[in-house]
Amino acid sequence: MTPWLPVLFILGIPFTQALAEPQSGAWKRDVACTLVLPEISTVASQAAAQELQTLRVAALRGDADAQANLASMYYLGKGTAPNLQEAVIWYRKAAEGGHAKAQTTLGSMLENGEGMPRDLKAAIKWFREAAQQGDAEAQSKLGEKYYQGEGVAKDLGQALLWLRKASVQGDPEAQARLGAMYYRGEGLPRDIPEALRWFRLASSQGDAYAQGCLGVMYAMGDGVPKDPVEAYVWLLQAKAGGNDQANKTIQKLTRDLTPAQLEEAQRRAAEALKNKSAE
């Protein structure tokens, strides 16, 4: 068996990769800040409660933006205790009023069974309405449903249609999926340069799946000059973003790289992660 077979899981040839929980960070408690935080928290809570009441007045008048923002506050528990049922009520009102983001969020809540029974058919209905209005997240979700054949008949043509629309608008998950479809030749001719283009765009936004794919392609010299240092840089970022399967290739590269190459790759990955967190 070729030593690269395990890492092909990332690209789905013929396997797919799972994601793991991202690494958690640590924080330091500051005593001086602790003394001030209760006052700040109280003021913030009062302001949020007042904002909630202001939004409610506008929402009751039929303002779709206010309805969507009110729903968000109930969902997040801002200015009130979290209340998914109340969030559903206001997201639905906003969605029925044509608010695209509310339609997408309501679709996601229906898909996940948040605050109401799970209803994938209804979720797709709202994704479609928002997607037709140009909402990139809804387009990405709808494209993925067609790709997976989940809640709709599997249709790679429709998947490509909606994933392209979302990708052009910069949705990283759609870009990663589109890159994978070009790489595998799913629903269209196989096109490695085009796959690389979308993987790069998604990777630059921190998509861990795309970063893993890009790293493996550099490790294998697949469509790009073989570059184990560049591969290591992308794979470390993928791992930090939660792509646990990147570990398989990282372990092999760690054995193959010279100490100088390893140091360079780790430095570049650390810089990339630092720059990303500062955005």
Buried (B, 14 or more C-beta within 10 A) or exposed (E): EEEBEBBBBBBBEEEEBEBBEEEEEEEEEEEEEEEEEEEEEEEEEEEBBEBBEBBBEBBEEEBBBBBBBBBBBBBEEBBBEEBBEBBBBBBBBBBBBEBBBBBBBBBBBBBEEBBBEEBBEBBBBBBBBBBBBEBBBBBBBBBBBBBEEEBBEEBBEBBBBBBBBBBEBEBBBBBBBBBBBBBBEBBBEEBBEBBBBBBBBBBBBBBBBBBBBBBBBBBBEBBBEEBBBBBBBBBBBBBBBBBBBBBBBBEBBEEBBEEEBBEBBBEBBBEBBEEBEEE
